[in-house]
Amino acid sequence: TGLAVGEKLKVPGEKFTKAVKQLWAQGLFSDVKVKVTKQLGSIIYIEYELKERKRLSTFSFNGISKSNADDLKDMLQLAHGKQVTQNIINTSKKAIKDFFIEKGFLFCDVRVDIKDDSKIPNQVSLLFDIKKGKKVKIDSIIVSGNHVLKEVKIRRAMKNTKVKHIYRIFKTSKYIKKDFEEDLQSIVDKYNEEGYCDAQVTSDTIIKINDKRIKILLTVHEGKQYFFRDIKWQGNTKYSSDYLTQLLGIKKGEVYDKKRLNENLFMNPAGVFSLYQDNGYLFSSVTPIETAVNGDSIDLLIQVYEGKIARINEVTVTGNTKTNDPVIIRE
């Protein structure tokens, strides 16, 4: 409380309020009351009435399989003796819902039954009653705000989230939250490949048709198309800028495709990064930086760190029982 016997204070006053706040801040009590029980002249007797929060005895699940229950037990980490607060209950319910939403049960319902433990005072047991419902399938995906890419091309970019169709046998139309979020990024990536660097999915709305079907509404902002302009190199001493630009394979005026840029820089076995790596510059790095945006054109500065050439210091061999080290190293 911060109060001490013999201390002077006003009644009521700031110190009373502060003491109550400090008791609440411990998170140990569900109720805190303060009252004056007796007063003798300028001396008062203060009593605090505290109601301790109930603690967890056991918890269990109803309506799900044992394997799902085991997974949830590990995930929730509700230990015996832990204080049971409304926040703990709400957090647990949300975690359970998210667990099943990730599996396609979009309309999962979770209720919590709290019962006092008859054997241990001030402890309760929790029963999570779970109704998973049916796995939800996607009836349709409707896109708005698109002018450059047709709706069919946007839906095709969504590799994991597909609408229900009679001819689609091998690809499910179930709604999986994680897959859906990845597909939203795939839409943005598709626009980026076309030079639309500012493209975004500005909203995604799920509309419930029935317990088994949903409709998805997407709104995209395309922005404007950008193109490569000047490409300059910095830090390269081993190879000329003209030679590196030739290896990069991108010309002024081409669509600004970040994916292609990164692939040509880092992934292409005949590209810039591989050139340095294959010639002993194992500590080299290549970093593209956008230096200027002028209208629909972007200038690039590609910084090259060559580092020192790496040389073989020592070769050791292990696991050989029939052939001597020098023979293996010679070969």
MIPADREN-884667 format. One record per residue: z negated, y negated, x of N, C-alpha, C in turn. Coordinates in steps of 0.02 Angstrom, whole numbers, padded with zeros to 5 digits, always signed. Atoms other than C-alpha are relative to their C-alpha. Layout:
! MIPADREN-884667
ZYXZYXZYX;...
***
This chain:
! MIPADREN-884667
+00000+00061+00041+00000+00000+00000+00000-00063+00042;+00005+00059-00041-00030-00117+00145-00062-00041-00014;+00061+00036+00017-00196-00170+00068-00059+00032+00036;+00059-00025-00035-00365-00155+00156-00063-00026-00034;+00064+00021+00028-00546-00163+00096-00025-00063+00035;+00024+00063-00028-00617-00338+00120+00054-00053+00005;-00055+00047-00004-00446-00420+00114-00001-00049-00058;-00003+00051+00053-00427-00582+00016+00070-00001-00030;-00065+00004+00033-00290-00589-00114-00006-00031-00069;-00002+00029+00067-00237-00671-00277+00013+00056-00050;-00010-00050+00052-00246-00572-00439+00025-00035-00063;-00051-00040-00033-00110-00551-00496+00034-00041+00055;-00031+00036-00055-00007-00595-00343+00052+00042+00035;-00055-00031-00037+00128-00553-00218-00019+00066+00032;+00021-00060-00036+00026-00422-00125-00003+00061-00046;+00000-00055+00049+00005-00318-00283+00071+00027-00009;-00070-00019+00010+00193-00318-00312+00028+00037+00060;-00024-00031-00061+00229-00276-00131-00028+00070+00009;+00032-00066-00008+00106-00131-00132+00034+00052-00045;-00034-00046+00045+00190-00053-00284+00069+00018+00026;-00067-00012-00027+00362-00074-00207-00001+00049+00059;+00004-00044-00059+00305+00011-00047-00016+00072-00020;+00013-00067+00025+00237+00159-00144+00063+00032-00030;-00064-00024+00028+00402+00175-00240+00048+00020+00057;-00047-00011-00055+00496+00165-00075-00010+00067+00036;+00012-00065-00032+00415+00327-00015+00044+00055-00030;-00041-00050+00034+00522+00421-00142-00039+00062-00021;+00043-00058+00014+00373+00536-00176-00024+00002-00072;+00032+00005+00065+00324+00477-00349+00051-00017-00055;-00042+00015+00057+00403+00472-00521-00030-00057-00041;+00032+00056+00036+00278+00341-00585-00054-00029+00045;+00051+00036-00038+00167+00210-00503-00030-00054-00045;+00035+00051+00039+00036+00108-00597-00060-00025+00040;+00058+00029-00034-00098-00010-00533-00042-00037-00052;+00044+00036+00046-00250-00075-00624-00066-00017+00035;+00066+00020-00025-00416-00164-00591-00051+00036-00043;+00048-00040+00038-00558-00046-00641-00067-00035-00009;+00065+00034+00004-00705-00161-00607+00004-00066+00039;+00002+00063-00036-00742-00340-00554-00072-00024+00004;+00067+00027-00011-00906-00405-00479+00007-00065+00038;-00010+00065-00032-00893-00590-00446+00070-00006+00027;-00067+00005-00031-00753-00612-00322+00023+00066+00030;-00019-00066-00026-00747-00426-00283+00032+00041-00056;-00033-00043+00050-00625-00313-00375+00011+00070+00028;-00014-00070-00017-00595-00125-00376+00068+00019-00028;-00069-00014+00020-00414-00070-00380+00012+00076-00001;-00018-00071+00004-00349+00098-00437+00075+00007-00010;-00072-00015+00007-00172+00165-00415+00007+00068-00034;-00015-00063+00034-00112+00297-00536+00070+00023+00021;-00064-00025-00027+00026+00401-00454+00018+00066-00033;-00025-00063+00027+00131+00536-00532+00051+00028+00050;-00043-00028-00052+00207+00648-00399+00062+00031-00031;-00062-00032+00023+00387+00703-00418-00007+00076+00003;+00001-00073+00000+00412+00885-00462+00043+00026+00056;-00036-00030-00055+00473+01001-00326+00036+00064-00023;-00043-00056+00020+00601+01140-00330-00033+00067+00017;+00024-00068-00009+00542+01317-00354+00060+00046+00014;-00060-00041-00008+00707+01410-00381+00059-00034-00036;-00058+00023+00038+00884+01375-00439+00050+00058-00006;-00048-00054+00013+01020+01486-00512+00059-00027-00038;-00062+00020+00034+01191+01482-00593+00015+00048-00058;-00022-00040+00057+01260+01543-00758+00073-00014-00014;-00069+00010+00020+01442+01572-00806+00051+00007+00056;-00047-00007-00056+01518+01605-00634-00012+00066+00036;+00006-00063-00037+01547+01753-00517-00051-00006+00056;+00049-00001-00054+01426+01805-00382+00028-00033+00063;-00030+00030-00060+01547+01754-00244+00001-00076-00004;+00002+00072+00009+01563+01579-00316-00071-00027+00005;+00070+00020-00003+01374+01570-00336-00024-00002+00072;+00021-00001-00071+01349+01618-00153+00029-00060+00037;-00031+00058-00033+01473+01484-00098-00036-00065-00019;+00034+00061+00023+01384+01353-00203-00070-00006+00030;+00067+00001-00030+01212+01402-00136+00003-00027+00071;-00007+00025-00068+01272+01373+00041+00019-00074+00001;-00025+00069+00001+01356+01210-00007-00054-00050-00022;+00049+00047+00028+01214+01131-00109-00061-00008+00044;+00058+00003-00044+01074+01173+00014-00062-00027-00036;+00060+00019+00037+00937+01156-00117-00057+00045+00023;+00054-00040-00030+00783+01215-00022-00062+00000-00044;+00063-00006+00036+00622+01276-00099-00048-00055+00023;+00047+00053-00016+00494+01134-00107+00031-00069+00003;-00034+00065-00001+00625+00996-00110-00015-00038-00064;+00014+00040+00059+00586+00853-00226+00060-00003-00046;-00053+00001+00050+00687+00856-00386+00004-00070-00030;-00011+00067+00026+00754+00683-00424+00064+00000-00042;-00061+00005+00040+00888+00625-00544+00061-00004+00045;-00056+00004-00047+00996+00586-00394+00020+00069+00026;-00013-00068-00023+00979+00765-00330+00039+00038-00053;-00033-00035+00055+01031+00831-00501+00072-00024-00008;-00067+00029+00009+01179+00712-00518+00046+00020+00058;-00040-00018-00059+01238+00747-00340+00020+00074-00002;-00015-00072+00005+01227+00936-00368+00053+00013-00052;-00050-00009+00053+01324+00925-00531+00070-00021+00023;-00065+00024-00025+01461+00823-00449+00030+00048+00051;-00024-00047-00052+01472+00943-00301+00028+00063-00032;-00023-00061+00035+01490+01092-00420+00067-00014-00034;-00063+00017+00034+01625+01004-00522+00057-00006+00051;-00052+00008-00052+01721+00955-00364+00021+00067+00028;-00014-00067-00026+01708+01135-00303+00052+00035-00043;-00046-00035+00045+01797+01201-00458+00064-00040-00013;-00061+00041+00006+01918+01054-00474+00048+00017+00056;-00042-00018-00057+01981+01100-00300+00035+00067-00012;-00030-00065+00015+02017+01274-00371+00045-00003-00061;-00046+00007+00056+02116+01204-00517-00033-00004-00068;+00036+00005+00064+01980+01198-00652-00019-00073-00011;+00007+00073+00004+02003+01014-00690-00052-00022-00050;+00045+00020+00054+01896+01010-00848-00065+00040+00001;+00063-00037-00009+01746+01104-00779-00059-00042-00026;+00059+00034+00028+01582+01061-00868-00063+00032+00030;+00062-00025-00030+01410+01076-00786-00060-00032-00035;+00062+00023+00030+01243+01063-00875-00059+00029+00039;+00058-00022-00039+01071+01076-00795-00060+00008-00047;+00060-00015+00039+00921+01158-00879-00059+00000+00049;+00059+00007-00044+00754+01108-00799-00061+00030-00036;+00059-00033+00030+00602+01219-00832-00058-00001+00050;+00061-00003-00042+00424+01207-00767-00013+00071+00022;+00018-00065-00026+00372+01351-00657-00071+00017-00026;+00064-00019+00030+00231+01442-00748-00051+00023+00052;+00045-00027-00051+00159+01511-00586-00022-00052+00051;+00015+00051-00052+00165+01359-00470-00003-00069-00033;+00005+00066+00032+00100+01190-00531+00046-00052+00033;-00041+00056-00022+00214+01037-00517+00066+00023+00033;-00065-00024-00025+00367+01144-00476+00043+00021-00059;-00047-00015+00054+00523+01173-00580+00056+00046+00026;-00060-00039-00016+00670+01293-00583+00060-00034-00034;-00061+00030+00025+00848+01232-00608+00050+00055-00017;-00054-00045+00020+00981+01328-00704+00063-00042-00011;-00063+00035+00008+01158+01263-00681+00046+00042-00045;-00043-00036+00048+01257+01317-00834+00071-00028+00008;-00068+00023-00019+01441+01308-00784+00052+00031-00047;-00058-00021+00039+01591+01317-00899+00063-00024+00036;-00059+00018-00041+01744+01322-00787+00059-00022-00043;-00059+00012+00040+01870+01319-00928+00061+00036+00029;-00062-00031-00024+02051+01365-00895+00029-00040+00059;-00036+00036-00053+02153+01324-00741+00054-00042-00032;-00045+00048+00031+02254+01171-00783+00069+00003+00032;-00068+00002-00024+02443+01172-00768+00032-00068-00017;-00031+00065+00007+02556+01021-00751+00061+00005-00045;-00055-00001+00049+02669+00991-00900+00057-00045+00023;-00053+00047-00022+02762+00841-00827-00029-00050+00050;+00017+00053-00047+02761+00712-00687+00048-00058-00013;-00041+00058+00017+02824+00539-00736-00012-00055+00051;+00005+00051-00052+02861+00407-00604+00028-00066-00026;-00025+00067+00017+02879+00220-00632-00004-00044+00062;-00001+00047-00056+02916+00075-00515+00050+00018+00054;-00048-00023-00051+03048+00173-00419+00070-00025-00018;-00069+00022+00008+03221+00099-00395+00045+00030+00054;-00039-00026-00056+03276+00164-00225+00006+00075-00003;+00001-00073+00004+03225+00345-00241-00003+00022-00073;+00001-00026+00068+03263+00439-00401-00063+00042-00010;+00061-00037+00017+03119+00524-00491+00003+00072+00025;-00007-00070-00021+03188+00697-00451-00012+00007+00075;+00009-00002-00073+03187+00656-00264-00074-00010+00018;+00072+00010-00011+03007+00595-00274-00039+00063-00016;+00033-00062+00019+02953+00752-00365+00014+00055+00051;-00018-00050-00050+03045+00856-00235-00041-00009+00064;+00041+00014-00059+02944+00771-00098-00071+00029-00008;+00066-00029+00013+02787+00840-00181+00006+00076+00005;-00012-00071-00015+02792+01013-00102-00048+00046-00037;+00051-00044+00028+02631+01080-00181-00011-00011-00075;+00013+00017+00069+02621+00993-00350+00065+00003-00040;-00061-00011+00037+02754+01058-00469-00014+00005-00075;+00008-00005+00072+02783+01048-00656+00017+00072-00022;-00013-00067+00027+02785+01206-00762+00073+00005-00022;-00070-00010+00019+02962+01274-00781+00015+00074-00001;-00014-00071+00011+03034+01438-00838+00032+00033+00061;-00034-00030-00058+03139+01462-00680-00043+00000+00063;+00042+00003-00059+02997+01424-00560-00048+00060+00000;+00039-00062-00001+02927+01596-00520-00049+00001+00059;+00039-00008-00060+02861+01583-00343-00046-00059+00015;+00042+00059-00013+02784+01408-00349-00041-00015-00062;+00044+00012+00057+02633+01379-00460+00003-00072-00022;+00003+00068+00026+02617+01228-00573-00073-00021-00012;+00070+00016+00009+02427+01227-00563-00018-00065+00037;+00022+00062-00031+02340+01063-00524-00056+00015+00049;+00050-00008-00052+02246+01074-00359-00009-00069+00032;+00012+00069-00019+02165+00909-00313+00020-00014+00073;-00015+00011-00071+02179+00928-00124+00075-00001+00013;-00073-00003-00008+02363+00978-00134+00033-00063-00029;-00027+00060+00032+02397+00832-00252-00007-00061+00044;+00012+00058-00044+02320+00706-00133+00047+00003+00061;-00047-00007-00055+02426+00776+00009+00071-00019-00022;-00066+00015+00025+02581+00760-00100+00011-00075-00011;-00006+00073+00007+02544+00576-00136+00019-00031+00068;-00018+00024-00067+02552+00547+00052+00071+00020+00018;-00069-00022-00013+02713+00648+00059+00051-00046-00031;-00044+00049+00032+02791+00525-00063+00008-00062+00044;-00002+00059-00045+02745+00380+00052+00040+00016+00063;-00037-00020-00060+02812+00477+00202+00075+00001-00014;-00071-00003+00018+02977+00503+00111+00030-00070-00002;-00024+00069+00000+02995+00317+00082+00004-00027+00071;+00000+00023-00070+02949+00283+00264+00062+00024+00037;-00060-00027-00032+03093+00396+00319+00062-00040-00018;-00056+00041+00023+03209+00283+00220-00006-00072+00022;+00010+00068-00025+03141+00127+00307-00045-00043-00043;+00044+00039+00045+03023+00072+00167-00072+00008+00025;+00065-00007-00034+02868+00046+00277-00058-00024-00043;+00055+00027+00041+02768-00047+00143-00011+00040-00064;+00004-00039+00062+02788+00088+00010-00070+00028-00011;+00065-00026+00019+02631+00142-00083+00004+00034-00068;+00011-00024+00068+02580+00248-00231-00059-00040-00025;+00052+00048+00020+02483+00112-00320-00047+00027-00053;+00045-00030+00050+02413+00219-00461+00022+00070-00017;-00014-00067+00025+02401+00399-00517-00049+00015-00056;+00040-00011+00060+02339+00442-00690+00013+00070-00028;-00005-00066+00030+02303+00612-00764-00017-00005-00074;+00010+00002+00072+02322+00627-00953-00007+00072-00026;+00013-00067+00028+02248+00779-01041+00041+00010-00063;-00038-00019+00060+02369+00860-01163-00041+00048-00043;+00048-00046+00032+02254+01006-01205-00041+00032+00056;+00044-00030-00049+02132+01120-01115+00037+00034+00057;-00039-00035-00051+02273+01200-01015+00056-00043+00031;-00058+00040-00021+02401+01060-00992-00020-00072+00014;+00009+00071-00015+02403+00888-00911+00068-00031+00014;-00059+00040-00018+02531+00751-00883-00023-00048+00054;+00016+00045-00055+02533+00650-00722+00046-00060+00000;-00038+00062-00003+02588+00468-00718-00009-00031+00069;+00003+00031-00066+02631+00393-00548+00036-00067-00002;-00033+00066-00009+02670+00211-00507+00008-00013+00074;-00013+00013-00071+02752+00169-00342+00020-00072+00011;-00025+00065-00024+02779+00006-00249+00043+00015+00060;-00046-00019-00054+02933+00025-00140+00002-00051+00057;-00007+00051-00052+02936-00140-00046+00072-00006+00022;-00069+00009-00023+03088-00184+00058+00015+00047+00059;-00023-00045-00052+03190-00083+00181+00002-00037+00067;+00001+00030-00067+03170-00115+00368+00048+00037+00046;-00047-00028-00048+03286-00085+00516-00025-00012+00071;+00015+00011-00071+03266-00065+00705+00041-00059+00025;-00037+00053-00033+03312-00219+00805-00004+00011+00076;+00004-00006-00073+03265-00241+00989-00052+00053+00019;+00046-00050-00027+03185-00095+01082-00007-00013+00075;+00013+00014-00071+03104-00139+01249-00051+00050+00028;+00043-00047-00034+03012-00033+01377-00044-00038+00050;+00046+00032-00047+02862-00078+01484-00039+00054+00037;+00040-00046-00040+02777+00014+01627+00040+00057+00031;-00042-00053-00028+02923+00129+01670+00028-00020+00067;-00026+00011-00067+02964+00138+01854+00044+00058+00024;-00036-00060-00021+03030+00315+01873+00070+00002-00031;-00064-00003+00036+03170+00298+01744+00016-00069-00028;-00020+00066+00024+03269+00145+01689-00007-00005-00075;+00007+00012+00072+03249+00067+01517+00062+00023-00038;-00062-00022+00033+03432+00101+01476+00001+00076-00009;+00000-00073+00003+03410+00286+01515-00049+00024-00053;+00051-00019+00050+03251+00298+01409+00025-00015-00070;-00028+00017+00066+03337+00209+01264+00053+00051-00021;-00051-00051+00014+03480+00333+01277-00033+00066-00022;+00036-00061+00020+03357+00478+01269-00032-00007-00069;+00032+00012+00065+03269+00398+01121+00048+00011-00058;-00051-00015+00050+03432+00407+01024-00002-00044-00062;+00003+00046+00056+03397+00258+00911+00034-00065+00019;-00039+00060-00015+03515+00110+00900-00021-00058-00045;+00014+00060+00038+03493-00068+00841+00038+00001-00066;-00031+00002+00065+03527-00087+00655-00011+00063-00041;+00014-00061+00038+03476+00091+00608-00063-00007-00042;+00058+00002+00045+03350+00121+00469-00064+00014+00039;+00064-00007-00036+03170+00103+00531-00037+00061-00027;+00029-00064+00021+03113+00284+00516-00054+00018+00051;+00056-00014-00046+02939+00308+00593-00002+00073+00019;+00002-00072-00014+02950+00496+00578+00051+00018+00054;-00052-00014-00049+03113+00501+00675-00019-00029+00068;+00022+00032-00062+03043+00380+00805-00050+00044+00037;+00052-00041-00031+02890+00489+00837+00028+00068+00023;-00030-00064-00020+02992+00649+00840+00042-00007+00063;-00043+00011-00059+03116+00577+00966-00041-00018+00062;+00042+00018-00057+02976+00509+01074-00040+00060+00025;+00050-00049-00020+02855+00655+01073+00019+00073-00011;-00012-00070+00019+02926+00812+00991+00064+00029+00029;-00065-00023-00024+03104+00821+01056-00006+00028+00072;+00006-00028-00068+03111+00940+01208+00044-00035+00051;-00043+00039-00045+03247+00827+01279-00015-00074-00006;+00019+00069+00012+03152+00668+01234-00038-00031+00057;+00031+00041-00052+03055+00536+01328-00064+00032+00028;+00063-00028-00023+02883+00616+01335+00011+00064+00039;-00015-00063-00034+02954+00785+01384+00030-00013+00069;-00031+00017-00064+03055+00703+01523-00054-00010+00053;+00054+00012-00048+02896+00642+01607-00041+00063+00013;+00041-00060-00007+02797+00801+01573+00035+00053+00043;-00037-00052-00035+02934+00915+01639+00014-00016+00073;-00010+00020-00069+02944+00817+01801-00066-00014+00036;+00064+00002-00036+02760+00831+01847-00047-00056-00020;+00044+00055+00021+02690+00675+01760-00042+00023-00059;+00040-00032+00053+02560+00774+01662-00049-00049-00033;+00048+00048+00027+02448+00622+01635+00034-00060-00032;-00038+00055+00029+02585+00512+01564-00013-00007-00074;+00005+00013+00072+02581+00433+01391+00052-00051-00020;-00050+00046+00028+02702+00338+01280-00028-00028-00065;+00029+00032+00059+02644+00211+01150+00048-00051-00029;-00043+00050+00032+02762+00122+01028-00041-00053-00036;+00036+00056+00032+02704-00050+00968+00051-00045-00034;-00042+00047+00037+02784-00158+00834-00019-00071+00022;+00016+00067-00028+02794-00330+00916+00020-00057-00045;-00022+00054+00043+02887-00431+00786+00036+00028-00062;-00036-00016+00062+02948-00421+00606+00035-00063-00022;-00040+00058+00018+03088-00541+00568+00044+00018-00059;-00037-00019+00060+03149-00526+00389-00004+00074-00012;+00000-00072+00010+03201-00345+00373+00008+00038+00065;-00010-00032-00065+03208-00310+00560-00066+00003+00039;+00061-00011-00038+03072-00241+00674+00017+00010+00074;-00007-00009-00072+03060-00259+00863-00054+00048+00025;+00047-00049-00029+02979-00120+00965-00009-00012+00074;+00016-00003-00071+02891-00122+01132-00031+00068+00012;+00026-00067-00013+02865+00053+01201-00032-00002+00069;+00038+00002-00062+02728+00055+01332-00003+00070+00030;+00001-00065-00036+02742+00193+01462-00054-00003+00053;+00047-00009-00054+02597+00249+01568+00021+00063+00037;-00027-00058-00037+02669+00361+01703-00055+00040+00035;+00053-00034-00037+02514+00400+01805+00026+00031+00064;-00020-00033-00062+02516+00499+01965+00031+00067-00016;-00031-00064+00010+02624+00651+01983-00052+00055+00015;+00049-00055-00009+02523+00812+01967+00029+00053+00046;-00022-00053-00046+02531+00943+02104-00048+00059-00005;+00040-00061+00005+02469+01122+02107-00047+00004+00060;+00050-00004-00053+02307+01135+02205-00016+00072+00018;+00021-00068-00013+02260+01317+02185+00021+00045-00057;-00017-00049+00052+02316+01472+02092-00047+00059+00008;+00044-00058-00001+02190+01607+02047+00023+00050-00052;-00021-00054+00045+02220+01774+01963-00061+00041-00019;+00054-00044+00022+02098+01876+01858+00029+00056-00044;-00021-00055+00044+02111+02041+01767+00045+00052+00034;-00045-00047-00034+02220+02127+01897-00041+00052+00038;+00036-00054-00033+02154+02297+01953+00046+00043+00043;-00048-00044-00036+02312+02384+02017+00042-00039+00050;-00043+00040-00043+02405+02240+02098-00041-00055+00033;+00038+00051-00037+02335+02126+02233+00023-00071-00018;-00014+00071+00015+02325+01936+02210+00063-00026+00035;-00059+00029-00035+02454+01892+02346+00066+00024-00028;-00063-00027+00029+02584+02006+02265+00017-00037-00064;-00011+00035+00064+02563+01924+02095+00020-00072+00013;-00014+00070-00014+02561+01748+02167+00069-00008+00031;-00067+00002-00030+02716+01785+02273+00054+00005-00054;-00050-00008+00053+02810+01843+02119+00003-00062-00044;
***
